[in-house]
């Protein structure tokens, strides 16, 4: 019997490895018959005592009052598209997918077009409504994925890339909350401005249930990629390129044999434009990955399609906001470090080849805010967002390395295959973690601020040095939620303790390894 129990330990450990790295679609809506059990990358389990999917604001208030009386905690999950545990709760979790999709048009902010929408709406649903409303509208700035919820992009600080526009939270004009005491509150730049200034707050101030967000007349975007070689990567070329094209993005793949580095050029085309579009492909899909380049003359599509991606791969990513003026020096320093990483490994080692062909660096740009969003990465400074990421389904070649050549136009080789993360994860993670930690140390010299929904290694001690209004943020949070109703272990570590944050995947590997180890110890004991 003891051996059977031990084998179960081993099985749970191995199955946890498989479960941790499984796929979860991000474009589905959640509800009582489709309850999410993990976040996007399956690094954070959703295992609360209670799940609720309210259909109106009164039900949200009742849930808040009930959980507060039981001294529990509440977190709201949207699309689950985050690598960290900011939306996980042990007592009660809420999904807003069943709230009524009431969207209305109104003018705000000096007569600008705005839309009032439920906070839990997926961006794609809101964007398609905007596009078809009257003469048509859209959002001027968007992040990578259309499956995010509106509340999610506000709470996490989702950005996009346009040097003349702030992050998505900067477009917000008004938010309605259910607070920890069960009351309702409206926040804007003129009403409860301090609460409004905490809107990028990882859900620590209350439950957003309605948002008023600024729109612009709809427009199309032409997207093209300009390719360059590894030896052309130089941060000193960035200022001129960014000045000439506000939507520009920069992606490069240090040490890769088949991934082409490229500038991503996005050009606005007004609906009434007479610009010659001869040869331009109609329709843009899957544009951002290096596996599907868009060479000149590129493609044209609705702006929200050209600015976003369907995200066909699972990946890990760390991002930091630095001052745009510091970007050239920071990029050059990171590139020099990456050269040392590549040089110290055997280039014929297939493990190194897999790792180098699966990671990337990126740079995007946004305008600084005016000080009305205290924990935003772009607080009071025009910013460059430096990304480091890697695919969890690691790409590698099955043919001999000396036969691997640059793929035409940056496309993947016909011989490309993808290894499930469970086959590569435990060998590869230390390699990537070392790089992420070193890049964060480099960017710390430039007061790098983390993207709240992505991997980072900051704690409360250094975070409060990065945000001038950190103490005001904390004071208001404790005033509105003195018992921590909207807190969890992850946020407590961020806000309260000067200790290193746990790395989600390291925690999972530890769980799996320790569970297997216990199982083998029990088996061994039977024979001693």
SETORSE-297662 format. One line per field, with one value per residue (C-alpha): residue number from 1; residue in three letters; chain; z, x, y. Coordinates in steps of 0.2 Angstrom, whole numbers, plus 5000, padded with zeros to 4 digits. Example, Ala and Ser with C-alpha at 12.3 -4.5 7.8 and 13.67 -1.06 7.14 Angstrom:
REM residues 2
k [1 2]
r [ALA SER]
c [A A]
c3 [5039 5036]
c1 [5062 5068]
c2 [4978 4995]
This chain:
REM residues 528
k [1 2 3 4 5 6 7 8 9 10 11 12 13 14 15 16 17 18 19 20 21 22 23 24 25 26 27 28 29 30 31 32 33 34 35 36 37 38 39 40 41 42 43 44 45 46 47 48 49 50 51 52 53 54 55 56 57 58 59 60 61 62 63 64 65 66 67 68 69 70 71 72 73 74 75 76 77 78 79 80 81 82 83 84 85 86 87 88 89 90 91 92 93 94 95 96 97 98 99 100 101 102 103 104 105 106 107 108 109 110 111 112 113 114 115 116 117 118 119 120 121 122 123 124 125 126 127 128 129 130 131 132 133 134 135 136 137 138 139 140 141 142 143 144 145 146 147 148 149 150 151 152 153 154 155 156 157 158 159 160 161 162 163 164 165 166 167 168 169 170 171 172 173 174 175 176 177 178 179 180 181 182 183 184 185 186 187 188 189 190 191 192 193 194 195 196 197 198 199 200 201 202 203 204 205 206 207 208 209 210 211 212 213 214 215 216 217 218 219 220 221 222 223 224 225 226 227 228 229 230 231 232 233 234 235 236 237 238 239 240 241 242 243 244 245 246 247 248 249 250 251 252 253 254 255 256 257 258 259 260 261 262 263 264 265 266 267 268 269 270 271 272 273 274 275 276 277 278 279 280 281 282 283 284 285 286 287 288 289 290 291 292 293 294 295 296 297 298 299 300 301 302 303 304 305 306 307 308 309 310 311 312 313 314 315 316 317 318 319 320 321 322 323 324 325 326 327 328 329 330 331 332 333 334 335 336 337 338 339 340 341 342 343 344 345 346 347 348 349 350 351 352 353 354 355 356 357 358 359 360 361 362 363 364 365 366 367 368 369 370 371 372 373 374 375 376 377 378 379 380 381 382 383 384 385 386 387 388 389 390 391 392 393 394 395 396 397 398 399 400 401 402 403 404 405 406 407 408 409 410 411 412 413 414 415 416 417 418 419 420 421 422 423 424 425 426 427 428 429 430 431 432 433 434 435 436 437 438 439 440 441 442 443 444 445 446 447 448 449 450 451 452 453 454 455 456 457 458 459 460 461 462 463 464 465 466 467 468 469 470 471 472 473 474 475 476 477 478 479 480 481 482 483 484 485 486 487 488 489 490 491 492 493 494 495 496 497 498 499 500 501 502 503 504 505 506 507 508 509 510 511 512 513 514 515 516 517 518 519 520 521 522 523 524 525 526 527 528]
r [UNK UNK UNK UNK UNK UNK UNK UNK UNK UNK UNK UNK UNK UNK UNK UNK UNK UNK UNK UNK UNK UNK UNK UNK UNK UNK UNK UNK UNK UNK UNK UNK UNK UNK UNK UNK UNK UNK UNK UNK UNK UNK UNK UNK UNK UNK UNK UNK UNK UNK UNK UNK UNK UNK UNK UNK UNK UNK UNK UNK UNK UNK UNK UNK UNK UNK UNK UNK UNK UNK UNK UNK UNK UNK UNK UNK UNK UNK UNK UNK UNK UNK UNK UNK UNK UNK UNK UNK UNK UNK UNK UNK UNK UNK UNK UNK UNK UNK UNK UNK UNK UNK UNK UNK UNK UNK UNK UNK UNK UNK UNK UNK UNK UNK UNK UNK UNK UNK UNK UNK UNK UNK UNK UNK UNK UNK UNK UNK UNK UNK UNK UNK UNK UNK UNK UNK UNK UNK UNK UNK UNK UNK UNK UNK UNK UNK UNK UNK UNK UNK UNK UNK UNK UNK UNK UNK UNK UNK UNK UNK UNK UNK UNK UNK UNK UNK UNK UNK UNK UNK UNK UNK UNK UNK UNK UNK UNK UNK UNK UNK UNK UNK UNK UNK UNK UNK UNK UNK UNK UNK UNK UNK UNK UNK UNK UNK UNK UNK UNK UNK UNK UNK UNK UNK UNK UNK UNK UNK UNK UNK UNK UNK UNK UNK UNK UNK UNK UNK UNK UNK UNK UNK UNK UNK UNK UNK UNK UNK UNK UNK UNK UNK UNK UNK UNK UNK UNK UNK UNK UNK UNK UNK UNK UNK UNK UNK UNK UNK UNK UNK UNK UNK UNK UNK UNK UNK UNK UNK UNK UNK UNK UNK UNK UNK UNK UNK UNK UNK UNK UNK UNK UNK UNK UNK UNK UNK UNK UNK UNK UNK UNK UNK UNK UNK UNK UNK UNK UNK UNK UNK UNK UNK UNK UNK UNK UNK UNK UNK UNK UNK UNK UNK UNK UNK UNK UNK UNK UNK UNK UNK UNK UNK UNK UNK UNK UNK UNK UNK UNK UNK UNK UNK UNK UNK UNK UNK UNK UNK UNK UNK UNK UNK UNK UNK UNK UNK UNK UNK UNK UNK UNK UNK UNK UNK UNK UNK UNK UNK UNK UNK UNK UNK UNK UNK UNK UNK UNK UNK UNK UNK UNK UNK UNK UNK UNK UNK UNK UNK UNK UNK UNK UNK UNK UNK UNK UNK UNK UNK UNK UNK UNK UNK UNK UNK UNK UNK UNK UNK UNK UNK UNK UNK UNK UNK UNK UNK UNK UNK UNK UNK UNK UNK UNK UNK UNK UNK UNK UNK UNK UNK UNK UNK UNK UNK UNK UNK UNK UNK UNK UNK UNK UNK UNK UNK UNK UNK UNK UNK UNK UNK UNK UNK UNK UNK UNK UNK UNK UNK UNK UNK UNK UNK UNK UNK UNK UNK UNK UNK UNK UNK UNK UNK UNK UNK UNK UNK UNK UNK UNK UNK UNK UNK UNK UNK UNK UNK UNK UNK UNK UNK UNK UNK UNK UNK UNK UNK UNK UNK UNK UNK UNK UNK UNK UNK UNK UNK UNK UNK UNK UNK UNK UNK UNK UNK UNK UNK UNK UNK UNK UNK UNK UNK UNK UNK UNK UNK UNK UNK UNK UNK UNK UNK UNK UNK UNK UNK UNK UNK UNK UNK UNK UNK UNK UNK UNK UNK UNK UNK]
c [A A A A A A A A A A A A A A A A A A A A A A A A A A A A A A A A A A A A A A A A A A A A A A A A A A A A A A A A A A A A A A A A A A A A A A A A A A A A A A A A A A A A A A A A A A A A A A A A A A A A A A A A A A A A A A A A A A A A A A A A A A A A A A A A A A A A A A A A A A A A A A A A A A A A A A A A A A A A A A A A A A A A A A A A A A A A A A A A A A A A A A A A A A A A A A A A A A A A A A A A A A A A A A A A A A A A A A A A A A A A A A A A A A A A A A A A A A A A A A A A A A A A A A A A A A A A A A A A A A A A A A A A A A A A A A A A A A A A A A A A A A A A A A A A A A A A A A A A A A A A A A A A A A A A A A A A A A A A A A A A A A A A A A A A A A A A A A A A A A A A A A A A A A A A A A A A A A A A A A A A A A A A A A A A A A A A A A A A A A A A A A A A A A A A A A A A A A A A A A A A A A A A A A A A A A A A A A A A A A A A A A A A A A A A A A A A A A A A A A A A A A A A A A A A A A A A A A A A A A A A A A A A A A A A A A A A A A A A A A A A A A A A A A A A A A A A A A A A A A A A A A A A A A A A A A A A A A A A A A A A A A A A A A A A]
c3 [5000 5004 4987 4979 4989 4984 4966 4967 4973 4958 4946 4954 4952 4934 4930 4937 4925 4911 4917 4921 4903 4894 4882 4887 4874 4878 4866 4875 4888 4905 4915 4926 4913 4908 4924 4921 4931 4927 4920 4902 4905 4918 4931 4943 4948 4951 4965 4976 4988 4978 4960 4955 4939 4943 4931 4938 4950 4965 4964 4965 4980 4989 4985 4992 5008 5010 5008 5019 5033 5032 5032 5015 4999 4982 4965 4948 4933 4915 4901 4913 4901 4914 4920 4938 4952 4954 4950 4960 4977 4990 4995 4981 4962 4951 4932 4924 4907 4911 4915 4902 4886 4887 4876 4874 4864 4872 4871 4885 4888 4879 4866 4861 4856 4870 4874 4890 4892 4905 4913 4909 4891 4879 4869 4852 4857 4861 4846 4833 4841 4840 4821 4816 4826 4815 4805 4815 4829 4836 4850 4846 4856 4858 4866 4859 4861 4857 4870 4885 4895 4897 4916 4913 4902 4914 4930 4923 4913 4895 4883 4864 4854 4848 4855 4854 4864 4882 4888 4887 4904 4899 4887 4901 4907 4921 4930 4942 4956 4970 4985 4999 5010 4997 4991 4974 4968 4952 4949 4936 4934 4943 4954 4967 4957 4969 4967 4948 4949 4956 4941 4937 4953 4950 4957 4974 4976 4971 4957 4941 4933 4921 4911 4900 4887 4874 4855 4838 4821 4813 4802 4793 4795 4783 4791 4784 4791 4787 4790 4795 4800 4818 4815 4811 4828 4837 4849 4842 4826 4837 4839 4821 4817 4831 4826 4808 4813 4830 4828 4825 4834 4835 4837 4837 4841 4848 4842 4831 4815 4807 4815 4805 4815 4810 4812 4811 4802 4804 4793 4796 4781 4784 4776 4764 4759 4740 4744 4731 4739 4723 4728 4746 4753 4759 4776 4790 4801 4812 4808 4823 4824 4815 4807 4796 4790 4780 4767 4758 4751 4766 4770 4775 4788 4801 4814 4828 4817 4811 4829 4837 4835 4837 4848 4841 4853 4872 4878 4893 4894 4905 4901 4909 4906 4905 4899 4880 4880 4889 4876 4865 4879 4888 4871 4868 4885 4884 4867 4874 4888 4875 4866 4881 4884 4867 4867 4883 4875 4863 4846 4841 4857 4851 4868 4865 4848 4854 4867 4855 4842 4855 4863 4858 4863 4859 4860 4859 4864 4872 4878 4897 4907 4916 4933 4935 4935 4950 4946 4927 4919 4909 4925 4920 4907 4888 4889 4879 4884 4883 4881 4884 4880 4875 4868 4879 4864 4859 4841 4835 4819 4817 4803 4806 4813 4799 4786 4795 4784 4785 4781 4766 4771 4789 4788 4798 4789 4782 4794 4809 4823 4841 4856 4870 4885 4896 4885 4887 4902 4916 4906 4899 4913 4922 4905 4903 4921 4922 4907 4914 4930 4922 4910 4925 4934 4918 4917 4935 4931 4921 4934 4924 4930 4928 4917 4931 4922 4916 4924 4935 4951 4960 4978 4989 4994 4976 4969 4981 4974 4956 4959 4966 4972 4980 4998 4992 4983 4998 5010 5000 4997 5016 5019 5006 5010 5028 5029 5013 5004 4987 4992 4989 4993 4977 4980 4999 4993 4981 4993 5010 5011 5006 4999 4982 4972 4969 4950 4945 4935 4948 4960 4949 4945 4964 4967 4954 4960 4978 4975 4965 4978 4992 4982 4979 4997 5002 4990 4996 5014 5010 5006 5021]
c1 [5000 5014 5022 5006 5005 5023 5019 5005 5017 5028 5013 5007 5024 5026 5008 5011 5025 5013 4999 5010 5015 4999 4989 4975 4966 4965 4951 4937 4925 4924 4909 4901 4903 4921 4930 4948 4960 4977 4983 4989 5006 5000 5012 4998 4984 4967 4960 4949 4936 4923 4920 4907 4902 4890 4878 4875 4884 4873 4879 4897 4893 4885 4900 4911 4901 4900 4919 4923 4913 4922 4939 4943 4951 4944 4953 4945 4952 4950 4959 4972 4986 4999 5014 5012 5000 4992 4974 4974 4965 4963 4946 4935 4938 4927 4925 4916 4912 4893 4891 4879 4889 4881 4892 4887 4895 4897 4908 4921 4937 4933 4921 4932 4923 4922 4914 4907 4909 4909 4927 4927 4924 4937 4946 4941 4923 4925 4935 4923 4909 4918 4923 4905 4897 4891 4906 4918 4930 4945 4958 4974 4985 4984 4995 5000 4984 4966 4960 4964 4950 4948 4951 4966 4975 4972 4977 4993 4999 4998 5007 5009 5020 5018 5030 5016 5003 5004 4999 4981 4977 4981 4966 4954 4943 4933 4931 4918 4923 4915 4926 4931 4917 4904 4901 4902 4914 4917 4935 4941 4954 4942 4932 4941 4957 4969 4959 4959 4978 4979 4970 4986 4985 4984 4966 4972 4959 4943 4933 4932 4915 4913 4926 4924 4938 4944 4942 4948 4940 4944 4960 4969 4988 5000 5013 5030 5046 5063 5076 5094 5109 5116 5131 5118 5111 5115 5105 5113 5102 5086 5082 5081 5070 5058 5057 5052 5039 5030 5023 5040 5045 5062 5065 5081 5086 5104 5114 5100 5104 5087 5078 5079 5081 5069 5062 5043 5036 5018 5011 4994 4983 4967 4951 4950 4968 4973 4989 4995 4992 4997 5004 5000 4992 4974 4973 4986 4986 5000 5012 5022 5032 5048 5040 5029 5037 5029 5041 5038 5025 5018 4999 4985 4971 4960 4971 4967 4972 4988 4993 4990 4993 4984 4999 5001 5015 5017 5031 5039 5043 5051 5048 5055 5051 5066 5067 5067 5083 5092 5087 5102 5115 5104 5102 5121 5125 5112 5119 5137 5131 5122 5139 5147 5134 5135 5154 5155 5146 5151 5142 5140 5130 5113 5106 5113 5107 5089 5090 5097 5084 5070 5074 5073 5075 5063 5060 5044 5040 5027 5023 5025 5010 5006 5008 4990 4994 5006 5012 5012 5029 5028 5025 5031 5043 5043 5048 5056 5050 5064 5058 5067 5057 5058 5047 5041 5038 5057 5061 5076 5082 5083 5096 5115 5120 5132 5118 5107 5106 5097 5079 5073 5065 5066 5054 5056 5065 5054 5064 5058 5050 5044 5049 5036 5042 5042 5056 5067 5061 5072 5088 5084 5076 5093 5100 5085 5084 5102 5099 5083 5091 5107 5096 5086 5102 5107 5091 5091 5105 5092 5078 5069 5051 5043 5028 5016 5009 5026 5041 5052 5063 5059 5053 5045 5062 5068 5050 5047 5063 5056 5039 5039 5021 5024 5020 5004 4999 5002 4993 4977 4977 4978 4964 4952 4956 4963 4960 4967 4952 4959 4977 4985 5002 5010 5004 5009 5026 5026 5019 5024 5040 5058 5061 5064 5049 5046 5049 5033 5041 5054 5041 5032 5049 5052 5034 5037 5054 5050 5035 5044 5058 5046 5039 5055 5060 5045 5048 5066 5061 5051 5068 5078]
c2 [5000 5012 5009 5013 5029 5033 5030 5042 5055 5052 5053 5069 5077 5071 5076 5093 5095 5091 5102 5117 5118 5114 5126 5137 5147 5166 5170 5161 5168 5161 5156 5142 5129 5135 5140 5144 5133 5141 5158 5159 5151 5139 5146 5151 5139 5146 5136 5147 5140 5149 5155 5168 5175 5190 5197 5214 5226 5222 5204 5210 5221 5206 5195 5208 5210 5192 5188 5203 5196 5180 5188 5181 5188 5192 5194 5196 5186 5193 5183 5176 5183 5186 5177 5182 5179 5196 5189 5173 5172 5158 5162 5169 5173 5183 5182 5197 5188 5187 5205 5214 5220 5237 5249 5267 5282 5299 5314 5318 5327 5343 5335 5320 5303 5291 5274 5268 5249 5235 5233 5215 5216 5208 5221 5213 5214 5233 5237 5228 5238 5254 5251 5248 5262 5276 5283 5272 5273 5264 5265 5275 5263 5244 5231 5214 5204 5208 5195 5206 5213 5232 5231 5220 5232 5246 5237 5229 5244 5237 5249 5247 5257 5275 5288 5301 5292 5285 5268 5262 5267 5285 5284 5281 5295 5287 5271 5264 5253 5242 5246 5235 5241 5236 5254 5261 5275 5284 5290 5302 5316 5328 5316 5305 5309 5300 5284 5287 5289 5271 5263 5254 5245 5227 5226 5231 5246 5237 5229 5239 5237 5251 5261 5277 5277 5289 5284 5291 5290 5274 5272 5259 5254 5249 5237 5233 5225 5231 5218 5220 5209 5206 5217 5232 5231 5247 5258 5274 5272 5272 5290 5295 5280 5283 5301 5297 5284 5285 5267 5259 5243 5235 5216 5207 5189 5188 5173 5165 5157 5158 5172 5188 5205 5218 5235 5234 5250 5254 5269 5277 5278 5289 5282 5296 5295 5294 5286 5273 5256 5247 5230 5231 5215 5217 5210 5207 5192 5184 5199 5201 5184 5182 5167 5177 5193 5207 5214 5230 5235 5226 5224 5235 5232 5239 5248 5236 5221 5228 5233 5217 5198 5182 5175 5158 5153 5152 5162 5170 5189 5202 5221 5236 5255 5267 5285 5285 5296 5282 5269 5269 5267 5254 5244 5245 5238 5224 5219 5219 5208 5196 5195 5188 5175 5169 5169 5158 5143 5130 5136 5117 5113 5109 5115 5132 5132 5129 5142 5156 5152 5154 5170 5189 5207 5221 5240 5250 5268 5277 5295 5299 5303 5319 5312 5306 5287 5284 5266 5267 5263 5279 5290 5307 5302 5297 5279 5265 5248 5235 5217 5200 5185 5167 5154 5140 5129 5130 5130 5121 5112 5093 5094 5096 5113 5116 5114 5127 5143 5159 5156 5167 5183 5178 5163 5147 5133 5119 5108 5118 5108 5113 5104 5104 5114 5098 5092 5107 5117 5111 5113 5129 5139 5143 5150 5162 5167 5172 5183 5191 5195 5203 5213 5219 5224 5234 5243 5247 5259 5268 5267 5253 5250 5233 5229 5223 5208 5201 5193 5203 5201 5217 5219 5232 5239 5244 5247 5262 5270 5269 5277 5295 5292 5275 5280 5289 5274 5263 5275 5276 5257 5254 5267 5260 5242 5241 5222 5217 5211 5213 5207 5190 5183 5190 5208 5207 5202 5217 5230 5224 5214 5218 5200 5193 5189 5170 5166 5157 5143 5140 5137 5124 5115 5115 5107 5094 5090 5089 5078 5066 5066 5062 5048 5040 5041 5032 5018 5017 5016 5000 4991 4997]
